[in-house]
Amino acid sequence: MKKILYLSFYFEPDLCAGSFRNSPLAKELARQAEGKATIDIVTTLPNRYNTFDTEAPAFEERGNITINRILIPKHKSGFMDQINSFKTYFSEAQKIVKSKKYDLVFASSSRLFTAYLGYKIAKKKNIPLYLDIRDIFIDTMQDVLQNKAVKAGVIPVLKSIEKRVFNYASHINLISGGFEPYFTKYKKAKYSSFSNGIDPEFMNLSPTVFANKEQRLITYAGNMGEGQGLHKIIPQAAKALGSKYKFLVIGDGGVKQKLVDGIAEHGVTNVELRGPVSRKELLAIYAESDFLFLHLNDYNAFKKVLPSKVFELGAYDKPIIAGVAGFANQFIAKNIPNRILFLPGDVNDMVGQLNNYEYSLGFRNEFLHSFKREQINKEMATSILSYL
């Protein structure tokens, strides 16, 4: 019986894109591997939001899957918090797998360090490494690190790590087509482009009953980090739009306080903040909303990404308001009708389009058919198993 090591920093029941991608993929991999391989998942106990607690066992067995969840320090998604969390995951994961024999390492990585962990283990055990790349970490750091001295010290180290990892990998899956030009310099690996997709719970939604409302509800749910830049758009847009619209912002993150400060500074009363909620609760909130909102900060790194949130929101029959640039902007323009699309932070364009928008509803059937997560996972699991 073959053995696969599956590394993902986030896994169910945690609430985030990494968990929503890897939990169903691991199950599909286990289904296809039945009788041929077992899968050891090494992940963390739920930690995405320090304000959302949910129970999960540290060790779990489910058929041909075992799950080891590592306890990491409580954090608020700050830069140093994240470094400490990854250090704990990195060292504890190596202890768990040290004496075990594997035939393949699969690592799903947004920040480079889960990929690096996979590389360290695969190289030591002299086995293939299959990487699922959800972000280009060096690009993000180039934008996020403001201190020039820190940047000059950190970036060369990251480039050295990246080079070793990507030159060793047997296979690299790129979650966004926008990543492809960056990876042309790494020629050893075989490449694929299994994107995020629409989860089953978003596939058969009830149609929205149209209603004329005095106040339309615009909902954002997710991380409130520097990457989302919500503080650069929501307080300003809420003020410009006035009482005809209300923003509901659900979640938590490292720069939530900037958003709180922006709301106070602009003196707006049409923005409501709520803590993270379960996915079931979120589905009910989305159902009551009139517009679904997405925004990424104006960083060069984000011109290459395709947020998983696009697939979640695109499954509804409601209009989407999206402030994104680059590949994500092109993808939405091509695949998602009934949207208000603007560049990050462009309050005037967003407000102007919304004021001129004639409200309409309708499912995007072609989009729903093309991007089912179940089908994408089937194909990706088959690809992973081909390396055994």
N, C-alpha and C positions, 0 to 999 in steps of 0.2 A: 504493500500500500504506500503510495507516494504521499509526501507531506508538503503543504504550502504554508509559508509564514505570510500573514496578511497584516500589514502595518497601516493604521489610520489613527491619527491623534484624536479624532472625533468619531463616535459611533453611537447608535441608539442606546438609551433614550435621550441623548443630548440634542439640543435644538440648534442646528446650523447646517449650512450647505454641505460641509464635509460629512456630517452624519447622514443627511438625507441622500447623499450620493452612495456612500459606502455600505450602509446597512442593507439596502435591497440588492446591491451588487454582490455582496458576500453571500447572501442567501441563494441567489441564482448560481453563483460559482459552486456552492455546496450541492445544489440540486444536480447540476451537470456532472459534478465530481463523484456522486454517490457510487460507492463500490470501487472507486479508482483512487481516490485521494481524500485525506483529511485536511482541515484548514484550522490553523492556530491564529486567532485574531489577537493582536496585542494593541490595546487602545488605552484610553483614560476613563476614569469615572467622570460622570457629567460635570462639566466645568465651564461651559461656554459663557454663561452669565452668572455672576456672583449673586444676582438677585432671584435666580430661578433654581430651586432645589428639586431634584427628583431622585428617587432611589434606584439603584442598580447594583446587582451583586458584583463583587470583585472577581469572582470566578464563576463561569457558567458553561454548561455543556448542552449542546442542541444537536443531536444526531452526529454528523461528521464534522461539526464545528465546535471548537472550544474558544471561549472568550476570556482573556485576562485583562481586567481593567485596573490601571495604575492610579493610585491616589496622588494627585499633584497639589501643590500649595494653592490655597484660595487666592484669587486674583481679580483685578478689575480691568483686564485687557490692556493695561499700560505696557510700554515697551519693555521695561525691566521685568515686570510681572511675567510677560510672555517668555522672556529668556529663561527665567527661573523654572517656569513650567516645563519648557522643552528640555532643559537640563535634567530634570527629574525623570521625565518620560524616557529620554535617551539612555540614561544610566540604568534605570529599572528594567527597561525592555531588554537590554543586553544581558542582564542577570537572568531573566526568565528564559531566554533562548540559548544561553551559553552551552549547555550540555546536550541540546537537542539536535537531531539530524533533520535537515530539510532538503527538498529538491528544487525549490523555487522560492524567491522572495518577491512579494508584490507590495509596493508602497505607494499610497495615495498621498500627495504632498502639495500643500499650497505654499507653506513656508519651506524653504529648502531643506530644513533639518530632518524631516521625516524621510525624505529621499536619501539624505546622507546616512541616516541610521540604517536604511535598507542596504545601501552600498557597503557600509562597514560589515554588516552581517553576511551579505552575499559574498563579498570578497574573501572574508575569513573562511567561509565554508566552501568556497570555490563553486558557487552555483549561479544560475541565471538570475538577473534582476529585471523585473518588469515595473516600470514607473508610470504612474498616473499623475501628470503635472497639471495642477489647477491654478497655478499663478507663476509668474516669473519674479522670484523674490528679489533678485538684484535690482531689477527695474523699480520695484516698489521702494526699496531702501534708497535708491538714488533720489527719489522724490521726497520721501518722508524724513530722511536725515538732514537736518538744517545746519548742524555744526560741521564746518568744513574740515576741521581737524579729525573729528570722529569719523566722518565720511572717508577721509583719506586713509584712515587706519582700517576701517571695517570692509570697504568695498573690495580691495585686493584679496583679502582673506576669503571673502565669499566667492569671488571669481575662481580662486584656486580650488575651493571645495566643489563648486559647481562643475568645473572642468573634469575633476576626478570622477564625480558621480555620473555625469552624462556620457563620459567616454567609456565607462565600464558597462553601462546598462545594455541589456540585450534588446529591450523594447521600450519605447517611450510613447505613451499616449498623451496627446495634447488636447485638453478640454475645450480650447478655443482655437479657431482657425487663425486668429490674430497672432498666435504664438509662432506660427510656422517660420517666418523669416528669421526670427531670433535663433532657431535651432539648426539652420543650414550648416553651421560650423561643426556640429556634432554628427559625424557621418557613420559611426559604427552601428548605431541602433537601427532597428526597424521601427517605423513610425505608424501610428494610427490616429484617428481623430474622433473618438467616441465622446460626444459632448454630454452635457447634462441633458435631462429630459423631463417630461411631465409625469409625475407620480400617479399611481392608480387612483388615489383619493381625489385627484383633480380631473379625472377623465370623464366622469358622468355627472357633472354638476347640474343642478336644477336651473332652468332659465330664470332670469331676473324679471320681475313684473315691473313694467315702467310706471313711474310715479312722478308727477310734478312736485317739486319740493321747494320750499323757501330757502333752504340751506342744503347744499350738496356736500357729501362727506368724501374727503380725499384721504385714503389710508396708506400709511407706510408701516411695514413690519419687518424688523430685522436688526442688524447691528447698527449702533450709533458710534462709529469710529471715524478716524480722520479720513479713511478711504471713502466713506459715504458723503462726507461734507454737508450733512443736513443743515448745519448751522449757517451755511452760506446761501441757502435757498428758502427754507421753510419760514423763518420769521419774516423775511422780506416779502415773500409771495403772499403770506397770510395778511400782511398789512395792506398790500396793494389790492388784493381781491376783496377784502372787507367781509361783511357778515353773510354774503351769499354763499360762502364756502367755509368749511371747517376742516382742519387737518387733524387726523388722529394718528399719533406716532407711537408705535408699540415696540418695545425692546429695551436694550441697554447697551452700554459700550464705553470705551475709553474717553470719548469727548462729549458725552451726554451733557456735561455741565456747560459746554460752549453753546449748545442748543438752548438750554435753560436760560443762560445769560442773554442770548439773542432775543428770545421771546420777551424777556423783561425789558431789554433795551428798546425794542420796537413797540412796547406797550400793547401787544396783541392779546386778545382774549379768545380768538378762534383757533387755538392750537391746544389739543389735549394730549398729554403724555401718559402712557401706561407702561407698566413693567412687562417682561416677557410672558407669553401665554403658551399653553400647549397647542399643538397643531390643530386639534379638534376645535378648540375655542377660536383659533385664528380663522378656520374655515367659516364659522358662523359670523365672525366680524366682517370678513371679506364679502360675505353674502349680503350684508346690510349696507355696504359701502357703494358709493356712486362712481368713484374713480380709484384706481390702484396706482400707487406712486413708487418710483424707482429713481435713485440719483447716485452718481459717482462723482468724487472730487475731480477737479481739473488737473490730474497728474498724467504725465506721459505714459506711465505704466498701465493706466487704465484704458488707454486707447487700444490695447491688445486683448483685454479680457472680455468674457461673455458671462455675466452674472447668472447664476442658477435661478435667481429670482425672476428673470425674464420668462422662464418656462412655467413657473408657478402662476404668475400674473396673466400670461398669455392664454392660459386654459379657461379663464373666465369669459363671460360674454360682455364684460364691462370695458369701457375705455381705459387705456393705460396712459399715464403721464410719466415720461422718461427723460431724465436729463443725463445723457451719456454721450461719449465721443467715440471716434474710431470704429473698431470692429463691431462693438455692441450696437452703435448707432446704425451702421450699415445692415446688420442682421435684423434689427427691429423694422427698419424701413422696408426690407425685402419680405419679411415673413409675418409681420403683425399689423394687419389693418386696424383701423379705428384707434389711433393713438395720437397723442400730442408729444412730439419729439423735439427736444431742444438741446443745446450744448450745456455742459455743466455750469451751474452758477448764473446762467443767463435768465435772470428774473423777468426782465422786460419781455423777452420772447415767450417765455412760459405763460405769463399773465395775459399777454396779447392774444396768444392762440386760444387760451381757455375762455377768454371773454368773447371770442368770435366763434366758439365751438357750438355746433348744434348737436345736442345730446342724442346718442343712439346706442343701441345694444345689439349684440349678435355674436354667436359663437364663431370662432375661427377654425372651421372644420379641417381645412388643409393643414394648418399648423398642428392641430391635435393629432391628426393622422401621421404626420411626418416625424414627430418628436416624442413618441411614447417611451418613457423610461424603461419599461419592461422589455421592449424590443432591443433598445440600445444595450441594456444589461446582458441580454441573451448573447448578442454578438460579441460583446467585450469579454464575457466569461469564457466563451469558446476560444477567443484569442489568447487569453491568459493560460488556459489549459493546454494549448498547443506547445507550450514551453516545458511541459513535463517530459 
